[in-house]
Amino acid sequence: MKKFLIPIMIVAICIAFYEQSKPDKNVYIIIIAIVIFMFGMMKLSAKTPSKNQENEDENV
């Protein structure tokens, strides 16, 4: 899944930067690209373990 998400996120941000550099910007394309990027970051960060996970396990 990570191999699929990272390229999509890179393409989405490249599209957003390219669209923002144009003289006539299309806001909807920029918003869609940012939403795709944020969704990808959410999916990737969900796999990262919590820093305090050991402490939570001991307290239970």
N, CA, C and O atoms as a CHARMM CRD file, in Angstrom:
* protein
*
  240
    1    1 MET  N      0.83300  -1.19600   0.00000 PROA 1      0.00000
    2    1 MET  CA     0.00000   0.00000   0.00000 PROA 1      0.00000
    3    1 MET  C      0.87100   1.25000   0.00000 PROA 1      0.00000
    4    1 MET  O      0.55000   2.23400  -0.66800 PROA 1      0.00000
    5    2 LYS  N      1.98500   1.21400   0.75700 PROA 2      0.00000
    6    2 LYS  CA     2.85500   2.37200   0.83000 PROA 2      0.00000
    7    2 LYS  C      3.49600   2.66400  -0.53100 PROA 2      0.00000
    8    2 LYS  O      3.71400   3.82200  -0.88600 PROA 2      0.00000
    9    3 LYS  N      3.79200   1.61100  -1.28300 PROA 3      0.00000
   10    3 LYS  CA     4.38200   1.79300  -2.60500 PROA 3      0.00000
   11    3 LYS  C      3.41500   2.45400  -3.56700 PROA 3      0.00000
   12    3 LYS  O      3.82800   3.04900  -4.56300 PROA 3      0.00000
   13    4 PHE  N      2.14400   2.35000  -3.27300 PROA 4      0.00000
   14    4 PHE  CA     1.11200   2.93900  -4.12600 PROA 4      0.00000
   15    4 PHE  C      0.79100   4.37700  -3.69300 PROA 4      0.00000
   16    4 PHE  O      0.53000   5.23000  -4.54100 PROA 4      0.00000
   17    5 LEU  N      0.80900   4.64800  -2.39500 PROA 5      0.00000
   18    5 LEU  CA     0.41900   5.95900  -1.88500 PROA 5      0.00000
   19    5 LEU  C      1.46500   7.04400  -2.12900 PROA 5      0.00000
   20    5 LEU  O      1.12000   8.17100  -2.48500 PROA 5      0.00000
   21    6 ILE  N      2.72300   6.71300  -1.94200 PROA 6      0.00000
   22    6 ILE  CA     3.77400   7.74000  -2.04800 PROA 6      0.00000
   23    6 ILE  C      3.83200   8.35800  -3.44000 PROA 6      0.00000
   24    6 ILE  O      3.87700   9.58400  -3.53400 PROA 6      0.00000
   25    7 PRO  N      3.83500   7.57900  -4.54000 PROA 7      0.00000
   26    7 PRO  CA     3.83800   8.22800  -5.86400 PROA 7      0.00000
   27    7 PRO  C      2.59400   9.06600  -6.13800 PROA 7      0.00000
   28    7 PRO  O      2.68000  10.11900  -6.76900 PROA 7      0.00000
   29    8 ILE  N      1.43600   8.60000  -5.66400 PROA 8      0.00000
   30    8 ILE  CA     0.21000   9.38200  -5.86600 PROA 8      0.00000
   31    8 ILE  C      0.30500  10.71300  -5.12200 PROA 8      0.00000
   32    8 ILE  O     -0.11900  11.74800  -5.63700 PROA 8      0.00000
   33    9 MET  N      0.86100  10.68500  -3.91400 PROA 9      0.00000
   34    9 MET  CA     1.01000  11.91800  -3.14400 PROA 9      0.00000
   35    9 MET  C      1.98500  12.88200  -3.82300 PROA 9      0.00000
   36    9 MET  O      1.74700  14.08900  -3.85600 PROA 9      0.00000
   37   10 ILE  N      3.06500  12.35500  -4.35400 PROA 10     0.00000
   38   10 ILE  CA     4.04700  13.19800  -5.04500 PROA 10     0.00000
   39   10 ILE  C      3.42900  13.82600  -6.28700 PROA 10     0.00000
   40   10 ILE  O      3.64000  15.01000  -6.54900 PROA 10     0.00000
   41   11 VAL  N      2.67200  13.05400  -7.05100 PROA 11     0.00000
   42   11 VAL  CA     2.01700  13.58100  -8.24400 PROA 11     0.00000
   43   11 VAL  C      0.98900  14.64900  -7.87100 PROA 11     0.00000
   44   11 VAL  O      0.88400  15.67000  -8.55000 PROA 11     0.00000
   45   12 ALA  N      0.23800  14.42000  -6.80600 PROA 12     0.00000
   46   12 ALA  CA    -0.78000  15.38700  -6.38000 PROA 12     0.00000
   47   12 ALA  C     -0.14200  16.71300  -5.99100 PROA 12     0.00000
   48   12 ALA  O     -0.65000  17.77100  -6.36200 PROA 12     0.00000
   49   13 ILE  N      0.95900  16.67600  -5.25100 PROA 13     0.00000
   50   13 ILE  CA     1.62300  17.92300  -4.84300 PROA 13     0.00000
   51   13 ILE  C      2.25900  18.61100  -6.04000 PROA 13     0.00000
   52   13 ILE  O      2.24000  19.83900  -6.12700 PROA 13     0.00000
   53   14 CYS  N      2.82400  17.83700  -6.96600 PROA 14     0.00000
   54   14 CYS  CA     3.39600  18.44400  -8.17800 PROA 14     0.00000
   55   14 CYS  C      2.30200  19.14300  -8.98600 PROA 14     0.00000
   56   14 CYS  O      2.51900  20.24100  -9.49900 PROA 14     0.00000
   57   15 ILE  N      1.14500  18.52500  -9.10000 PROA 15     0.00000
   58   15 ILE  CA     0.03100  19.14500  -9.81800 PROA 15     0.00000
   59   15 ILE  C     -0.41000  20.42000  -9.11200 PROA 15     0.00000
   60   15 ILE  O     -0.69000  21.42700  -9.76300 PROA 15     0.00000
   61   16 ALA  N     -0.47200  20.38100  -7.77400 PROA 16     0.00000
   62   16 ALA  CA    -0.88200  21.57500  -7.02600 PROA 16     0.00000
   63   16 ALA  C      0.11700  22.71700  -7.21900 PROA 16     0.00000
   64   16 ALA  O     -0.28400  23.86300  -7.42300 PROA 16     0.00000
   65   17 PHE  N      1.41700  22.40900  -7.15300 PROA 17     0.00000
   66   17 PHE  CA     2.42600  23.45800  -7.35400 PROA 17     0.00000
   67   17 PHE  C      2.39300  23.99800  -8.78500 PROA 17     0.00000
   68   17 PHE  O      2.52100  25.20300  -9.00400 PROA 17     0.00000
   69   18 TYR  N      2.22100  23.09300  -9.75900 PROA 18     0.00000
   70   18 TYR  CA     2.15700  23.53500 -11.15200 PROA 18     0.00000
   71   18 TYR  C      0.93500  24.42000 -11.38300 PROA 18     0.00000
   72   18 TYR  O      1.02700  25.45000 -12.05100 PROA 18     0.00000
   73   19 GLU  N     -0.19000  24.02500 -10.83800 PROA 19     0.00000
   74   19 GLU  CA    -1.41900  24.78800 -11.02500 PROA 19     0.00000
   75   19 GLU  C     -1.32000  26.15300 -10.34000 PROA 19     0.00000
   76   19 GLU  O     -1.87600  27.13700 -10.82700 PROA 19     0.00000
   77   20 GLN  N     -0.61400  26.20800  -9.21800 PROA 20     0.00000
   78   20 GLN  CA    -0.48200  27.47200  -8.50600 PROA 20     0.00000
   79   20 GLN  C      0.45500  28.43300  -9.22900 PROA 20     0.00000
   80   20 GLN  O      0.34900  29.64700  -9.05400 PROA 20     0.00000
   81   21 SER  N      1.36200  27.91000 -10.03200 PROA 21     0.00000
   82   21 SER  CA     2.30300  28.77300 -10.72700 PROA 21     0.00000
   83   21 SER  C      1.70400  29.40400 -11.99200 PROA 21     0.00000
   84   21 SER  O      2.28300  30.33300 -12.55600 PROA 21     0.00000
   85   22 LYS  N      0.55600  28.90400 -12.43300 PROA 22     0.00000
   86   22 LYS  CA    -0.09200  29.45600 -13.61900 PROA 22     0.00000
   87   22 LYS  C     -0.68400  30.83300 -13.31600 PROA 22     0.00000
   88   22 LYS  O     -1.04000  31.12000 -12.17300 PROA 22     0.00000
   89   23 PRO  N     -0.78800  31.67400 -14.32900 PROA 23     0.00000
   90   23 PRO  CA    -1.42400  32.98800 -14.09700 PROA 23     0.00000
   91   23 PRO  C     -2.91300  32.88300 -13.78600 PROA 23     0.00000
   92   23 PRO  O     -3.42900  33.65200 -12.97500 PROA 23     0.00000
   93   24 ASP  N     -3.61100  31.93600 -14.42200 PROA 24     0.00000
   94   24 ASP  CA    -5.03400  31.73800 -14.12700 PROA 24     0.00000
   95   24 ASP  C     -5.19000  30.41500 -13.37100 PROA 24     0.00000
   96   24 ASP  O     -5.29300  29.34600 -13.97200 PROA 24     0.00000
   97   25 LYS  N     -5.20500  30.51600 -12.04100 PROA 25     0.00000
   98   25 LYS  CA    -5.23100  29.34100 -11.17200 PROA 25     0.00000
   99   25 LYS  C     -6.63500  28.74200 -11.10100 PROA 25     0.00000
  100   25 LYS  O     -7.63100  29.46300 -11.03900 PROA 25     0.00000
  101   26 ASN  N     -6.69500  27.43200 -11.11000 PROA 26     0.00000
  102   26 ASN  CA    -7.95200  26.73800 -10.88700 PROA 26     0.00000
  103   26 ASN  C     -7.94000  26.23200  -9.44400 PROA 26     0.00000
  104   26 ASN  O     -7.23400  25.28000  -9.11400 PROA 26     0.00000
  105   27 VAL  N     -8.72100  26.87500  -8.60400 PROA 27     0.00000
  106   27 VAL  CA    -8.70000  26.59100  -7.17400 PROA 27     0.00000
  107   27 VAL  C     -9.17300  25.17300  -6.88800 PROA 27     0.00000
  108   27 VAL  O     -8.67600  24.53400  -5.96100 PROA 27     0.00000
  109   28 TYR  N    -10.11300  24.67600  -7.66200 PROA 28     0.00000
  110   28 TYR  CA   -10.65100  23.34400  -7.41300 PROA 28     0.00000
  111   28 TYR  C     -9.60300  22.25600  -7.61700 PROA 28     0.00000
  112   28 TYR  O     -9.57600  21.28200  -6.86500 PROA 28     0.00000
  113   29 ILE  N     -8.75000  22.40100  -8.60800 PROA 29     0.00000
  114   29 ILE  CA    -7.67800  21.42400  -8.83300 PROA 29     0.00000
  115   29 ILE  C     -6.69700  21.45500  -7.67400 PROA 29     0.00000
  116   29 ILE  O     -6.23900  20.40400  -7.22600 PROA 29     0.00000
  117   30 ILE  N     -6.36700  22.64000  -7.18200 PROA 30     0.00000
  118   30 ILE  CA    -5.44500  22.76800  -6.05300 PROA 30     0.00000
  119   30 ILE  C     -6.04900  22.12400  -4.80600 PROA 30     0.00000
  120   30 ILE  O     -5.35100  21.42000  -4.07600 PROA 30     0.00000
  121   31 ILE  N     -7.32400  22.35300  -4.55700 PROA 31     0.00000
  122   31 ILE  CA    -7.98500  21.79100  -3.37800 PROA 31     0.00000
  123   31 ILE  C     -8.01800  20.26900  -3.46100 PROA 31     0.00000
  124   31 ILE  O     -7.74900  19.58900  -2.47100 PROA 31     0.00000
  125   32 ILE  N     -8.34400  19.73200  -4.62900 PROA 32     0.00000
  126   32 ILE  CA    -8.39400  18.27800  -4.79500 PROA 32     0.00000
  127   32 ILE  C     -7.01600  17.66900  -4.58800 PROA 32     0.00000
  128   32 ILE  O     -6.89500  16.62000  -3.95700 PROA 32     0.00000
  129   33 ALA  N     -5.97200  18.31300  -5.11200 PROA 33     0.00000
  130   33 ALA  CA    -4.60900  17.80300  -4.94500 PROA 33     0.00000
  131   33 ALA  C     -4.19500  17.82300  -3.47700 PROA 33     0.00000
  132   33 ALA  O     -3.54700  16.88500  -3.01100 PROA 33     0.00000
  133   34 ILE  N     -4.55000  18.85500  -2.75300 PROA 34     0.00000
  134   34 ILE  CA    -4.19400  18.93600  -1.33600 PROA 34     0.00000
  135   34 ILE  C     -4.96400  17.90000  -0.52800 PROA 34     0.00000
  136   34 ILE  O     -4.41000  17.30800   0.39700 PROA 34     0.00000
  137   35 VAL  N     -6.22900  17.67100  -0.86000 PROA 35     0.00000
  138   35 VAL  CA    -7.01600  16.65300  -0.16100 PROA 35     0.00000
  139   35 VAL  C     -6.42400  15.26500  -0.39300 PROA 35     0.00000
  140   35 VAL  O     -6.34800  14.46400   0.53900 PROA 35     0.00000
  141   36 ILE  N     -6.00600  14.97300  -1.61500 PROA 36     0.00000
  142   36 ILE  CA    -5.36800  13.68300  -1.90500 PROA 36     0.00000
  143   36 ILE  C     -4.08400  13.53800  -1.10900 PROA 36     0.00000
  144   36 ILE  O     -3.81300  12.47100  -0.56100 PROA 36     0.00000
  145   37 PHE  N     -3.28900  14.60300  -1.04000 PROA 37     0.00000
  146   37 PHE  CA    -2.04400  14.55900  -0.27800 PROA 37     0.00000
  147   37 PHE  C     -2.32000  14.33300   1.21100 PROA 37     0.00000
  148   37 PHE  O     -1.65500  13.51400   1.84500 PROA 37     0.00000
  149   38 MET  N     -3.28400  15.04600   1.76500 PROA 38     0.00000
  150   38 MET  CA    -3.57700  14.91200   3.19000 PROA 38     0.00000
  151   38 MET  C     -4.15200  13.52600   3.50600 PROA 38     0.00000
  152   38 MET  O     -3.84800  12.96200   4.55700 PROA 38     0.00000
  153   39 PHE  N     -4.96700  12.97700   2.62300 PROA 39     0.00000
  154   39 PHE  CA    -5.49200  11.63200   2.80800 PROA 39     0.00000
  155   39 PHE  C     -4.35300  10.61100   2.81500 PROA 39     0.00000
  156   39 PHE  O     -4.33900   9.69300   3.63600 PROA 39     0.00000
  157   40 GLY  N     -3.40100  10.77700   1.89800 PROA 40     0.00000
  158   40 GLY  CA    -2.23700   9.88700   1.85900 PROA 40     0.00000
  159   40 GLY  C     -1.38800   9.99800   3.11000 PROA 40     0.00000
  160   40 GLY  O     -0.91500   8.98700   3.62900 PROA 40     0.00000
  161   41 MET  N     -1.18700  11.21900   3.60500 PROA 41     0.00000
  162   41 MET  CA    -0.41600  11.40200   4.83800 PROA 41     0.00000
  163   41 MET  C     -1.13600  10.77000   6.02400 PROA 41     0.00000
  164   41 MET  O     -0.49600  10.19400   6.90400 PROA 41     0.00000
  165   42 MET  N     -2.45200  10.87400   6.05100 PROA 42     0.00000
  166   42 MET  CA    -3.21900  10.26600   7.13400 PROA 42     0.00000
  167   42 MET  C     -3.05100   8.75000   7.11700 PROA 42     0.00000
  168   42 MET  O     -2.86700   8.13200   8.16500 PROA 42     0.00000
  169   43 LYS  N     -3.11500   8.15300   5.93200 PROA 43     0.00000
  170   43 LYS  CA    -2.96600   6.70200   5.81300 PROA 43     0.00000
  171   43 LYS  C     -1.55700   6.25900   6.21100 PROA 43     0.00000
  172   43 LYS  O     -1.39500   5.24000   6.88200 PROA 43     0.00000
  173   44 LEU  N     -0.53700   7.01800   5.80000 PROA 44     0.00000
  174   44 LEU  CA     0.83300   6.64200   6.13300 PROA 44     0.00000
  175   44 LEU  C      1.13300   6.84200   7.61400 PROA 44     0.00000
  176   44 LEU  O      1.83500   6.02600   8.21200 PROA 44     0.00000
  177   45 SER  N      0.62100   7.89700   8.21000 PROA 45     0.00000
  178   45 SER  CA     0.90900   8.15000   9.62200 PROA 45     0.00000
  179   45 SER  C      0.12200   7.22600  10.54200 PROA 45     0.00000
  180   45 SER  O      0.48500   7.07300  11.70800 PROA 45     0.00000
  181   46 ALA  N     -0.93300   6.61600  10.05200 PROA 46     0.00000
  182   46 ALA  CA    -1.69200   5.67200  10.87500 PROA 46     0.00000
  183   46 ALA  C     -0.87200   4.42300  11.17200 PROA 46     0.00000
  184   46 ALA  O     -1.11000   3.75100  12.17600 PROA 46     0.00000
  185   47 LYS  N      0.07600   4.11000  10.32200 PROA 47     0.00000
  186   47 LYS  CA     0.91200   2.92900  10.51000 PROA 47     0.00000
  187   47 LYS  C      2.04000   3.17800  11.50900 PROA 47     0.00000
  188   47 LYS  O      2.63800   2.22300  12.00600 PROA 47     0.00000
  189   48 THR  N      2.34100   4.43200  11.81200 PROA 48     0.00000
  190   48 THR  CA     3.42200   4.77600  12.72400 PROA 48     0.00000
  191   48 THR  C      2.96900   4.52500  14.16300 PROA 48     0.00000
  192   48 THR  O      1.91500   5.01000  14.57400 PROA 48     0.00000
  193   49 PRO  N      3.76200   3.76600  14.93300 PROA 49     0.00000
  194   49 PRO  CA     3.34800   3.50800  16.31700 PROA 49     0.00000
  195   49 PRO  C      3.48300   4.76000  17.18100 PROA 49     0.00000
  196   49 PRO  O      4.29900   5.64000  16.90600 PROA 49     0.00000
  197   50 SER  N      2.68100   4.81600  18.20700 PROA 50     0.00000
  198   50 SER  CA     2.70000   5.95700  19.11500 PROA 50     0.00000
  199   50 SER  C      3.97700   5.95000  19.94300 PROA 50     0.00000
  200   50 SER  O      4.52100   4.88900  20.25000 PROA 50     0.00000
  201   51 LYS  N      4.44900   7.13000  20.30000 PROA 51     0.00000
  202   51 LYS  CA     5.65600   7.26400  21.10800 PROA 51     0.00000
  203   51 LYS  C      5.41100   6.73700  22.52600 PROA 51     0.00000
  204   51 LYS  O      6.31800   6.18600  23.15000 PROA 51     0.00000
  205   52 ASN  N      4.20200   6.90500  23.02600 PROA 52     0.00000
  206   52 ASN  CA     3.86700   6.50000  24.38600 PROA 52     0.00000
  207   52 ASN  C      3.11100   5.18600  24.43500 PROA 52     0.00000
  208   52 ASN  O      2.40200   4.91900  25.40600 PROA 52     0.00000
  209   53 GLN  N      3.24600   4.37600  23.42500 PROA 53     0.00000
  210   53 GLN  CA     2.49000   3.13200  23.37600 PROA 53     0.00000
  211   53 GLN  C      2.91200   2.18000  24.48900 PROA 53     0.00000
  212   53 GLN  O      2.06400   1.48000  25.04300 PROA 53     0.00000
  213   54 GLU  N      4.20200   2.13400  24.83200 PROA 54     0.00000
  214   54 GLU  CA     4.66700   1.25900  25.90200 PROA 54     0.00000
  215   54 GLU  C      4.06200   1.67400  27.22700 PROA 54     0.00000
  216   54 GLU  O      3.65100   0.81600  28.00800 PROA 54     0.00000
  217   55 ASN  N      3.99800   2.97100  27.50100 PROA 55     0.00000
  218   55 ASN  CA     3.43900   3.45400  28.74800 PROA 55     0.00000
  219   55 ASN  C      1.95300   3.13300  28.85300 PROA 55     0.00000
  220   55 ASN  O      1.47200   2.79100  29.93300 PROA 55     0.00000
  221   56 GLU  N      1.23200   3.23700  27.76500 PROA 56     0.00000
  222   56 GLU  CA    -0.19600   2.93400  27.77800 PROA 56     0.00000
  223   56 GLU  C     -0.43600   1.45200  28.03600 PROA 56     0.00000
  224   56 GLU  O     -1.39000   1.09400  28.72700 PROA 56     0.00000
  225   57 ASP  N      0.41600   0.58700  27.49200 PROA 57     0.00000
  226   57 ASP  CA     0.26500  -0.84500  27.69500 PROA 57     0.00000
  227   57 ASP  C      0.52600  -1.23400  29.15700 PROA 57     0.00000
  228   57 ASP  O     -0.13200  -2.12900  29.68700 PROA 57     0.00000
  229   58 GLU  N      1.47300  -0.57100  29.79900 PROA 58     0.00000
  230   58 GLU  CA     1.79700  -0.88600  31.19200 PROA 58     0.00000
  231   58 GLU  C      0.71100  -0.40900  32.14500 PROA 58     0.00000
  232   58 GLU  O      0.48200  -1.03600  33.18000 PROA 58     0.00000
  233   59 ASN  N      0.03800   0.68700  31.81500 PROA 59     0.00000
  234   59 ASN  CA    -0.98400   1.25300  32.69500 PROA 59     0.00000
  235   59 ASN  C     -2.29200   0.47400  32.67400 PROA 59     0.00000
  236   59 ASN  O     -3.10500   0.61600  33.58800 PROA 59     0.00000
  237   60 VAL  N     -2.50400  -0.32400  31.67800 PROA 60     0.00000
  238   60 VAL  CA    -3.77500  -1.03500  31.54200 PROA 60     0.00000
  239   60 VAL  C     -3.84500  -2.21700  32.43800 PROA 60     0.00000
  240   60 VAL  O     -4.85100  -2.92700  32.44600 PROA 60     0.00000
